[in-house]
Amino acid sequence: MKLYTSDLSPFARKCRIVATELGLNDHLELVAQRVSPVTSDAAFLRANPLGKIPALITDEGHTLFDSHVICEYLCSLAGDTRLVPTGAPRFDVLTRQALASGMTDAVILVRYETALRPETLRWSDWTAGQWRKFDEGLAWFEAHAGVLDGPLDLAQIALACGLGYTDLRFSERAWRADAPRVAAWYAQTETLPVMMATQPKV
């Protein structure tokens, strides 16, 4: 299998962590791919028409994109129900994963707005709205921090990757002060070998 990835992408990192947790690294070829919201790589667009990473080419030649789809595929390939359980708990995990991924999307959009958009065209209210999504999601996890107990699952991986990206791009954002229970969980989680091995670096 071939995974188009980037060291800085929290969504690609999520897939790499899942592959590691499932013991699939030896079956995965990582292909570094640079992407931009304003330019396109014609060759990569043939793999993913959206021009986004991650994208996975299966051994059968099928292309999968969106990190959630890729992670689901890897779990099914490994016959794993630990990261995404079956039955009713499955939808709880997937809902929390969607919330964590939505928070990460918001932070990425802030990054695009503040780093790529010309300063004269930036919209402060829009940026504030994106941060509000992150803050509201963080507040939910803080109020329901019990869901972070127990073995690592897909939702926890998504949240950890999103918080790691926030620290990377917006180190001045003092989110830990507003979510001490999440911060304590993250402090432990980021020391896991799989987290340290995939730590993003600028």
C-alpha positions as CSV (number, residue, x, y, z in Angstrom):
1,M,0.0,0.0,0.0
2,K,1.1,3.5,-0.6
3,L,0.2,6.4,1.7
4,Y,0.6,10.0,0.5
5,T,1.5,11.9,3.6
6,S,3.2,14.9,5.1
7,D,5.1,15.2,8.3
8,L,3.1,18.3,9.3
9,S,-0.4,17.0,8.5
10,P,-2.3,16.0,11.6
11,F,-4.7,13.9,9.4
12,A,-1.8,12.0,7.8
13,R,-0.3,11.5,11.2
14,K,-3.5,10.0,12.4
15,C,-3.3,7.4,9.7
16,R,0.4,6.7,10.4
17,I,-0.4,6.1,14.1
18,V,-3.3,3.8,13.3
19,A,-1.1,1.8,10.9
20,T,1.6,1.5,13.6
21,E,-1.0,0.5,16.2
22,L,-2.3,-2.2,13.9
23,G,1.2,-3.5,13.0
24,L,0.8,-2.6,9.3
25,N,3.9,-0.4,8.9
26,D,5.7,-3.0,6.9
27,H,2.9,-3.1,4.4
28,L,2.9,0.7,4.0
29,E,5.0,2.8,1.7
30,L,5.0,6.5,2.8
31,V,5.2,9.0,-0.1
32,A,5.9,12.6,0.9
33,Q,3.4,14.9,-0.8
34,R,3.3,18.7,-0.5
35,V,-0.1,20.2,-0.9
36,S,-1.5,23.7,-0.9
37,P,-5.1,25.1,-0.8
38,V,-4.3,27.4,-3.8
39,T,-2.1,25.3,-6.0
40,S,-2.5,21.7,-7.4
41,D,-0.1,18.9,-8.3
42,A,-1.5,17.4,-11.5
43,A,0.0,14.0,-10.8
44,F,-1.4,13.9,-7.3
45,L,-4.8,15.0,-8.4
46,R,-5.0,11.8,-10.4
47,A,-4.9,10.0,-7.0
48,N,-7.1,12.4,-5.1
49,P,-9.2,14.9,-7.1
50,L,-9.5,17.1,-4.0
51,G,-5.7,17.5,-3.9
52,K,-5.7,16.7,-0.1
53,I,-3.6,14.4,2.0
54,P,-3.7,11.7,3.2
55,A,-4.6,9.5,0.3
56,L,-4.0,5.7,0.3
57,I,-3.5,3.5,-2.7
58,T,-4.4,-0.1,-1.8
59,D,-2.6,-3.2,-3.0
60,E,-5.5,-3.6,-5.5
61,G,-4.9,-0.2,-6.9
62,H,-7.9,1.5,-5.4
63,T,-7.5,5.0,-4.1
64,L,-9.0,6.0,-0.7
65,F,-9.0,9.5,0.7
66,D,-10.1,11.2,3.9
67,S,-8.3,10.1,7.0
68,H,-11.4,8.6,8.6
69,V,-12.0,6.3,5.5
70,I,-8.3,5.3,5.5
71,C,-8.3,4.5,9.2
72,E,-11.5,2.5,8.8
73,Y,-9.9,0.5,5.9
74,L,-6.7,-0.2,7.9
75,C,-8.8,-1.4,10.8
76,S,-10.8,-3.7,8.6
77,L,-7.7,-5.0,6.9
78,A,-6.2,-5.9,10.2
79,G,-9.4,-7.3,11.6
80,D,-9.1,-4.8,14.5
81,T,-12.0,-3.7,16.7
82,R,-9.9,-2.1,19.4
83,L,-9.5,1.3,17.7
84,V,-13.0,1.3,16.3
85,P,-15.3,-1.0,18.3
86,T,-18.4,-2.8,17.0
87,G,-22.0,-2.3,18.2
88,A,-23.3,0.8,19.9
89,P,-19.8,2.0,21.2
90,R,-18.7,2.3,17.6
91,F,-20.9,5.3,17.0
92,D,-19.7,7.0,20.2
93,V,-16.1,6.6,19.1
94,L,-16.8,7.8,15.5
95,T,-18.8,10.8,16.8
96,R,-15.9,11.8,19.1
97,Q,-13.5,11.3,16.2
98,A,-15.6,13.6,14.1
99,L,-15.6,16.2,16.8
100,A,-11.8,16.1,17.2
101,S,-11.3,16.2,13.4
102,G,-13.6,19.2,13.2
103,M,-11.5,21.0,15.8
104,T,-8.4,20.2,13.8
105,D,-10.0,21.4,10.5
106,A,-10.8,24.7,12.3
107,V,-7.2,25.2,13.4
108,I,-5.9,24.4,9.9
109,L,-8.3,27.0,8.4
110,V,-6.9,29.5,10.9
111,R,-3.4,28.6,9.8
112,Y,-4.4,29.2,6.1
113,E,-6.0,32.5,7.0
114,T,-3.1,33.9,9.0
115,A,-0.2,32.4,7.1
116,L,-1.3,32.3,3.5
117,R,-4.0,34.9,2.9
118,P,-2.6,38.4,2.2
119,E,-2.9,40.5,5.4
120,T,-5.2,43.0,3.8
121,L,-7.7,40.3,2.9
122,R,-7.8,38.6,6.3
123,W,-11.2,38.5,8.1
124,S,-10.8,38.6,11.9
125,D,-14.4,37.6,12.6
126,W,-14.0,34.5,10.5
127,T,-10.8,33.5,12.3
128,A,-12.5,34.1,15.6
129,G,-15.3,31.8,14.5
130,Q,-12.8,29.0,13.7
131,W,-11.2,29.3,17.1
132,R,-14.7,29.2,18.6
133,K,-15.2,25.8,17.0
134,F,-11.9,24.6,18.5
135,D,-12.7,26.0,21.9
136,E,-16.2,24.6,22.0
137,G,-14.9,21.1,21.0
138,L,-12.2,21.4,23.7
139,A,-14.8,22.4,26.3
140,W,-16.9,19.3,25.3
141,F,-13.9,17.0,25.8
142,E,-13.1,18.7,29.1
143,A,-16.6,18.2,30.4
144,H,-16.6,14.5,29.2
145,A,-12.9,13.8,30.0
146,G,-13.9,10.3,31.2
147,V,-14.1,9.2,27.5
148,L,-10.4,9.7,27.3
149,D,-9.8,7.0,29.9
150,G,-8.9,3.5,28.8
151,P,-7.0,2.1,25.8
152,L,-6.2,4.3,22.8
153,D,-9.0,4.5,20.3
154,L,-9.5,6.4,17.0
155,A,-11.1,9.4,18.7
156,Q,-8.3,9.8,21.1
157,I,-5.8,9.5,18.3
158,A,-7.6,12.2,16.3
159,L,-7.7,14.5,19.4
160,A,-4.0,14.0,20.2
161,C,-3.1,14.7,16.6
162,G,-5.2,17.9,16.5
163,L,-3.8,19.2,19.8
164,G,-0.2,18.4,18.6
165,Y,-0.9,20.4,15.4
166,T,-2.3,23.3,17.5
167,D,0.9,23.4,19.6
168,L,3.0,23.2,16.5
169,R,1.3,26.1,14.6
170,F,0.0,28.2,17.5
171,S,2.2,27.6,20.5
172,E,1.0,30.8,22.0
173,R,-2.5,29.4,22.3
174,A,-3.0,28.6,26.0
175,W,-5.6,25.9,25.6
176,R,-4.3,23.9,28.5
177,A,-5.5,26.6,31.0
178,D,-9.1,26.1,29.8
179,A,-9.0,22.3,29.8
180,P,-6.7,20.9,32.6
181,R,-8.2,17.4,32.4
182,V,-7.6,17.1,28.7
183,A,-4.2,18.6,29.2
184,A,-3.3,16.0,31.8
185,W,-4.5,13.2,29.4
186,Y,-2.5,14.7,26.5
187,A,0.7,15.1,28.6
188,Q,0.6,11.3,29.1
189,T,-0.5,10.4,25.6
190,E,2.1,12.4,23.8
191,T,4.8,10.4,25.6
192,L,3.6,7.1,24.0
193,P,6.3,5.7,21.6
194,V,3.9,5.9,18.6
195,M,3.2,9.6,19.4
196,M,6.8,10.5,19.8
197,A,7.8,8.6,16.6
198,T,5.3,10.7,14.6
199,Q,5.9,14.0,16.3
200,P,5.6,16.8,13.7
201,K,8.5,19.1,13.2
202,V,8.6,22.3,11.1
